[in-house]
Structure formats: structure tokens, C-alpha cells
Amino acid sequence: MDFFSSMNISSSALAAERTRMNLISSNLANANTTRTTEGGPYKRKDAIFAATPLETGGFDNALNDATSQELRKVEVMKVVEDQNPPRLQYDPGHPDADPQGYVALPNVNVMEEMVDMIHATRTYEANVTAVNAAKSMALKALEIGR
């Protein structure tokens, strides 16, 4: 694996985790939103990741074919809405309450979102470390000729 392949893999992971973090932020911001443009309460969103082959050109393809080692990067395949039913809370004074006095609240669990946020942050940090390590190795390789 060359320098650019490692950077490409790490940058795809950084982009995917950024998307995940944006979705988590949206979920937390809308944890109490009872009315959306689609109607009903906000629905939690999550990213679906997939490992896709790393597209390289020329010599890398020939070398990868020869060693049968296929490098993969991460991509966000799609963003899905959680299909779990909304939480019902008794609040007859709420403007969005049904005739029985229950309000449909989003299916967002703040504790789960915080755990997901910590995981996304740690994964992002690990990929930044990988980028810095690859950069450091490339710089050391350039110093060999001195």
C-alpha cells in the first residue's frame, strides 16, 4: 500500500464519521421535536456504512491482483430513519396532544446518542492518527536520501 492509498482510506473514514456526527447532532437537536414537515414527531436518523473497494490505478492494480489483497475504504451507503414507534407521554396541555392527552415524542434516546457520539469521535481521532503516521513515514522516507 502506498502513501496515497493510505490517505485515501483514512480520508474516506474521516468523511463517513463526519456524516455520522452530523446525524447524531441532528438527532440530539430534535430530541423533543413533536412536529415536522412530514407530519408527526422527528424520526431518528442513522448512517449505513459499507466497505467498498479502493480504486487505484496502474501499478497498484497489478500489484493488488498479484497479491490478491483488496484494499477497502468506507462509504456512507445511505441514511435511514429509525422505524421504531414514537414515545408516548401524557401531557394533555400540549398543543400536539391526541384526544386521549398523549403526545408522540421522537424515538431518540439521548444516552444512546451520546455513546454513539463518543464512538464517532474516537473513530475520527484514530483515523487522524493514521493520517499523521502515514505522513510521518513519508517524511522519514524522504529524509533517507540526505
Backbone as CSV, one residue per row, in Angstrom:
resi,resn,N_x,N_y,N_z,CA_x,CA_y,CA_z,C_x,C_y,C_z
1,MET,0.852,-1.168,0.000,0.000,0.000,0.000,0.899,1.233,0.000
2,ASP,0.599,2.158,-0.889,1.412,3.366,-0.970,0.807,4.478,-0.110
3,PHE,1.500,5.584,-0.091,1.124,6.740,0.719,-0.270,7.239,0.360
4,PHE,-0.555,7.360,-0.934,-1.840,7.920,-1.346,-3.002,6.972,-1.059
5,SER,-2.763,5.685,-1.133,-3.823,4.725,-0.801,-4.196,4.826,0.673
6,SER,-3.192,4.908,1.528,-3.481,5.016,2.959,-4.200,6.320,3.270
7,MET,-3.820,7.386,2.595,-4.515,8.670,2.790,-5.956,8.601,2.283
8,ASN,-6.158,7.921,1.159,-7.495,7.783,0.596,-8.405,6.991,1.532
9,ILE,-7.891,5.911,2.100,-8.676,5.091,3.023,-9.022,5.887,4.282
10,SER,-8.035,6.547,4.856,-8.287,7.325,6.077,-9.215,8.498,5.816
11,SER,-9.068,9.158,4.669,-9.945,10.304,4.390,-11.384,9.855,4.166
12,SER,-11.583,8.655,3.592,-12.955,8.157,3.438,-13.573,7.887,4.802
13,ALA,-12.783,7.383,5.731,-13.287,7.143,7.084,-13.588,8.460,7.803
14,LEU,-12.747,9.457,7.601,-12.993,10.767,8.214,-14.296,11.371,7.690
15,ALA,-14.531,11.263,6.400,-15.763,11.807,5.811,-16.990,11.054,6.319
16,ALA,-16.885,9.734,6.429,-18.015,8.931,6.914,-18.335,9.267,8.366
17,GLU,-17.316,9.392,9.191,-17.552,9.731,10.604,-18.080,11.153,10.762
18,ARG,-17.684,12.057,9.877,-18.237,13.414,9.919,-19.732,13.380,9.624
19,THR,-20.131,12.575,8.638,-21.554,12.419,8.322,-22.298,11.833,9.514
20,ARG,-21.711,10.829,10.129,-22.331,10.201,11.306,-22.485,11.204,12.439
21,MET,-21.457,12.019,12.663,-21.519,13.017,13.728,-22.597,14.066,13.435
22,ASN,-22.747,14.454,12.173,-23.803,15.400,11.807,-25.186,14.815,12.080
23,LEU,-25.370,13.530,11.785,-26.656,12.882,12.056,-26.931,12.800,13.556
24,ILE,-25.910,12.487,14.332,-26.065,12.431,15.789,-26.449,13.803,16.319
25,SER,-25.810,14.842,15.812,-26.134,16.209,16.239,-27.573,16.558,15.904
26,SER,-28.015,16.155,14.728,-29.400,16.395,14.328,-30.366,15.643,15.233
27,ASN,-30.031,14.406,15.558,-30.886,13.618,16.445,-31.007,14.271,17.820
28,LEU,-29.882,14.730,18.363,-29.906,15.369,19.676,-30.658,16.699,19.642
29,ALA,-30.471,17.452,18.578,-31.142,18.753,18.471,-32.656,18.600,18.360
30,ASN,-33.110,17.490,17.780,-34.542,17.276,17.567,-35.143,16.265,18.534
31,ALA,-34.496,16.029,19.657,-34.961,15.021,20.616,-36.343,15.331,21.171
32,ASN,-36.781,16.579,21.092,-38.100,16.957,21.611,-39.000,17.555,20.541
33,THR,-38.663,17.377,19.273,-39.455,17.935,18.181,-40.670,17.052,17.924
34,THR,-41.850,17.610,18.167,-43.086,16.835,18.024,-43.790,17.071,16.701
35,ARG,-43.321,18.038,15.930,-43.996,18.365,14.666,-42.949,18.623,13.589
36,THR,-43.044,17.865,12.490,-42.132,18.032,11.354,-42.936,18.340,10.100
37,THR,-42.239,18.683,9.021,-42.930,18.981,7.763,-43.586,17.734,7.176
38,GLU,-43.037,16.542,7.492,-43.642,15.294,7.023,-44.852,14.908,7.858
39,GLY,-45.019,15.551,8.993,-46.104,15.223,9.917,-45.607,14.285,11.000
40,GLY,-46.058,14.497,12.200,-45.655,13.654,13.321,-44.323,14.077,13.903
41,PRO,-43.850,13.306,14.875,-42.591,13.660,15.535,-41.377,13.344,14.660
42,TYR,-40.264,13.932,15.017,-38.985,13.682,14.345,-38.639,12.204,14.467
43,LYS,-38.052,11.638,13.423,-37.586,10.251,13.453,-36.063,10.234,13.437
44,ARG,-35.514,9.465,14.357,-34.059,9.331,14.475,-33.466,8.860,13.156
45,LYS,-32.296,9.403,12.807,-31.604,9.031,11.574,-30.261,8.398,11.911
46,ASP,-29.854,7.456,11.064,-28.583,6.769,11.255,-27.946,6.503,9.902
47,ALA,-26.621,6.457,9.866,-25.881,6.206,8.629,-25.559,4.724,8.512
48,ILE,-25.671,4.212,7.296,-25.289,2.834,6.996,-23.951,2.895,6.256
49,PHE,-22.919,2.284,6.854,-21.584,2.262,6.262,-21.401,0.975,5.474
50,ALA,-20.548,1.053,4.445,-20.188,-0.132,3.666,-18.726,-0.022,3.258
51,ALA,-18.069,-1.170,3.224,-16.687,-1.233,2.749,-16.719,-1.407,1.242
52,THR,-16.103,-0.471,0.539,-16.073,-0.535,-0.918,-14.626,-0.631,-1.376
53,PRO,-14.386,-1.287,-2.494,-13.011,-1.427,-2.979,-12.357,-0.070,-3.233
54,LEU,-11.119,0.017,-2.871,-10.341,1.229,-3.124,-9.925,1.229,-4.577
55,GLU,-10.283,2.284,-5.289,-9.949,2.376,-6.709,-8.602,3.044,-6.870
56,THR,-7.647,2.265,-7.338,-6.313,2.801,-7.607,-6.000,2.531,-9.067
57,GLY,-4.970,3.133,-9.554,-4.660,2.977,-10.967,-3.281,2.390,-11.195
58,GLY,-3.094,1.897,-12.376,-1.775,1.481,-12.842,-1.160,0.342,-12.073
59,PHE,0.049,0.579,-11.594,0.852,-0.446,-10.951,0.172,-1.018,-9.717
60,ASP,-0.539,-0.180,-8.974,-1.229,-0.656,-7.776,-2.230,-1.758,-8.107
61,ASN,-2.986,-1.586,-9.185,-3.945,-2.621,-9.578,-3.243,-3.927,-9.890
62,ALA,-2.161,-3.854,-10.636,-1.420,-5.071,-10.989,-0.850,-5.732,-9.739
63,LEU,-0.314,-4.940,-8.823,0.255,-5.482,-7.594,-0.827,-6.081,-6.715
64,ASN,-1.958,-5.397,-6.586,-3.053,-5.925,-5.776,-3.610,-7.206,-6.368
65,ASP,-3.697,-7.286,-7.701,-4.165,-8.513,-8.332,-3.184,-9.656,-8.071
66,ALA,-1.916,-9.336,-8.105,-0.897,-10.368,-7.912,-0.901,-10.890,-6.477
67,THR,-1.139,-10.033,-5.522,-1.129,-10.461,-4.120,-2.521,-10.798,-3.615
68,SER,-3.531,-10.570,-4.449,-4.948,-10.805,-4.130,-5.362,-10.141,-2.821
69,GLN,-4.766,-9.013,-2.538,-5.130,-8.232,-1.365,-5.936,-7.039,-1.853
70,GLU,-7.199,-7.016,-1.509,-8.053,-5.923,-1.955,-8.225,-4.914,-0.823
71,LEU,-7.786,-3.697,-1.077,-7.931,-2.635,-0.095,-9.356,-2.095,-0.154
72,ARG,-9.883,-1.729,1.001,-11.249,-1.221,1.055,-11.288,0.080,1.826
73,LYS,-12.174,0.957,1.371,-12.435,2.205,2.076,-13.875,2.166,2.575
74,VAL,-14.249,3.120,3.371,-15.604,3.158,3.926,-16.404,4.245,3.219
75,GLU,-17.674,3.948,2.979,-18.588,4.925,2.387,-19.900,4.886,3.138
76,VAL,-20.572,6.025,3.171,-21.930,6.070,3.698,-22.841,5.662,2.547
77,MET,-23.424,4.477,2.656,-24.286,3.973,1.580,-25.630,4.687,1.562
78,LYS,-26.206,4.896,2.747,-27.459,5.627,2.819,-27.715,6.064,4.247
79,VAL,-28.630,6.996,4.378,-29.087,7.463,5.678,-30.501,6.932,5.848
80,VAL,-30.736,6.232,6.948,-32.042,5.621,7.182,-32.701,6.242,8.406
81,GLU,-34.037,6.234,8.381,-34.813,6.680,9.530,-35.152,5.470,10.386
82,ASP,-35.058,5.645,11.678,-35.425,4.593,12.617,-36.928,4.361,12.531
83,GLN,-37.338,3.112,12.387,-38.757,2.789,12.222,-39.453,2.432,13.528
84,ASN,-38.758,2.574,14.654,-39.397,2.312,15.944,-40.504,3.333,16.185
85,PRO,-41.549,2.930,16.894,-42.646,3.870,17.145,-42.209,5.000,18.068
86,PRO,-42.888,6.139,17.988,-42.539,7.259,18.878,-42.898,6.933,20.333
87,ARG,-42.251,7.640,21.237,-42.582,7.514,22.663,-43.868,8.298,22.915
88,LEU,-44.736,7.763,23.718,-45.965,8.472,24.077,-45.839,8.969,25.500
89,GLN,-46.132,10.256,25.680,-46.049,10.874,27.004,-47.369,11.580,27.275
90,TYR,-47.885,11.383,28.463,-49.157,12.002,28.814,-48.923,13.472,29.150
91,ASP,-49.503,14.357,28.335,-49.414,15.804,28.540,-50.608,16.446,27.836
92,PRO,-51.772,16.427,28.489,-52.992,16.912,27.819,-52.940,18.395,27.451
93,GLY,-52.073,19.172,28.049,-51.976,20.596,27.743,-51.098,20.925,26.543
94,HIS,-50.422,19.948,26.017,-49.513,20.157,24.882,-50.327,20.373,23.604
95,PRO,-49.913,21.311,22.748,-50.675,21.560,21.516,-50.729,20.372,20.558
96,ASP,-49.781,19.447,20.642,-49.767,18.283,19.756,-50.349,17.029,20.415
97,ALA,-51.022,17.172,21.544,-51.596,16.019,22.238,-52.780,15.467,21.453
98,ASP,-52.919,14.130,21.484,-54.065,13.497,20.829,-55.299,13.620,21.742
99,PRO,-56.458,13.168,21.318,-57.670,13.298,22.144,-57.564,12.636,23.518
100,GLN,-56.703,11.615,23.652,-56.523,10.969,24.956,-55.512,11.714,25.828
101,GLY,-54.856,12.751,25.299,-53.899,13.548,26.065,-52.455,13.109,25.925
102,TYR,-52.177,12.192,25.016,-50.804,11.713,24.817,-50.126,12.466,23.675
103,VAL,-48.841,12.781,23.885,-48.025,13.458,22.875,-47.020,12.449,22.339
104,ALA,-46.924,12.364,21.017,-45.934,11.484,20.381,-44.602,12.222,20.310
105,LEU,-43.620,11.689,21.034,-42.282,12.283,21.072,-41.328,11.462,20.207
106,PRO,-40.249,12.071,19.721,-39.288,11.349,18.870,-38.712,10.115,19.562
107,ASN,-38.324,9.147,18.742,-37.735,7.905,19.250,-36.226,8.059,19.436
108,VAL,-35.807,9.186,19.984,-34.386,9.485,20.201,-34.062,9.247,21.671
109,ASN,-33.109,8.363,21.930,-32.620,8.113,23.281,-31.322,8.907,23.435
110,VAL,-31.349,9.929,24.277,-30.204,10.838,24.412,-28.953,10.097,24.870
111,MET,-29.099,9.132,25.766,-27.928,8.383,26.247,-27.290,7.573,25.108
112,GLU,-28.100,6.914,24.290,-27.556,6.166,23.152,-26.855,7.097,22.168
113,GLU,-27.433,8.256,21.951,-26.818,9.215,21.028,-25.475,9.700,21.568
114,MET,-25.382,9.905,22.873,-24.116,10.349,23.453,-23.046,9.258,23.332
115,VAL,-23.438,8.000,23.534,-22.494,6.894,23.366,-22.043,6.821,21.905
116,ASP,-22.991,6.965,20.973,-22.637,6.969,19.549,-21.711,8.134,19.219
117,MET,-21.937,9.277,19.858,-21.086,10.451,19.615,-19.657,10.196,20.096
118,ILE,-19.516,9.589,21.266,-18.183,9.274,21.781,-17.486,8.282,20.851
119,HIS,-18.224,7.285,20.388,-17.645,6.292,19.468,-17.204,6.947,18.160
120,ALA,-18.048,7.812,17.600,-17.702,8.503,16.354,-16.479,9.398,16.555
121,THR,-16.406,10.058,17.693,-15.265,10.933,17.981,-13.971,10.128,18.086
122,ARG,-14.023,9.005,18.785,-12.826,8.159,18.933,-12.392,7.575,17.590
123,THR,-13.350,7.177,16.773,-13.013,6.646,15.452,-12.383,7.723,14.586
124,TYR,-12.925,8.932,14.660,-12.375,10.054,13.906,-10.931,10.315,14.356
125,GLU,-10.712,10.334,15.680,-9.371,10.565,16.211,-8.398,9.471,15.763
126,ALA,-8.850,8.228,15.737,-7.980,7.126,15.309,-7.564,7.305,13.851
127,ASN,-8.472,7.769,13.011,-8.134,7.976,11.608,-7.224,9.186,11.416
128,VAL,-7.378,10.198,12.241,-6.447,11.333,12.189,-5.052,10.854,12.576
129,THR,-4.961,9.980,13.575,-3.674,9.410,13.982,-3.060,8.599,12.848
130,ALA,-3.888,7.836,12.130,-3.385,7.050,10.993,-2.859,7.965,9.893
131,VAL,-3.552,9.064,9.620,-3.096,10.026,8.612,-1.757,10.624,9.039
132,ASN,-1.643,11.002,10.303,-0.396,11.594,10.795,0.753,10.584,10.756
133,ALA,0.460,9.312,11.053,1.508,8.288,10.998,1.976,8.085,9.560
134,ALA,1.065,8.035,8.614,1.435,7.870,7.204,2.249,9.071,6.724
135,LYS,1.846,10.243,7.141,2.578,11.461,6.761,3.982,11.443,7.353
136,SER,4.093,11.029,8.602,5.398,10.958,9.259,6.313,9.944,8.568
137,MET,5.757,8.785,8.191,6.564,7.774,7.488,7.025,8.279,6.133
138,ALA,6.156,9.003,5.440,6.539,9.543,4.134,7.651,10.575,4.286
139,LEU,7.564,11.410,5.305,8.619,12.403,5.541,9.940,11.736,5.908
140,LYS,9.883,10.688,6.720,11.106,9.952,7.083,11.716,9.279,5.860
141,ALA,10.865,8.786,4.955,11.373,8.164,3.728,12.071,9.186,2.854
142,LEU,11.600,10.403,2.853,12.242,11.457,2.058,13.582,11.851,2.654
143,GLU,13.734,11.687,3.972,14.991,12.041,4.634,16.078,10.983,4.398
144,ILE,15.720,9.808,3.913,16.710,8.729,3.691,17.786,9.186,2.686
145,GLY,17.381,9.936,1.693,18.308,10.343,0.641,19.281,11.427,1.073
146,ARG,19.170,11.968,2.240,20.073,13.056,2.664,21.405,12.545,3.116
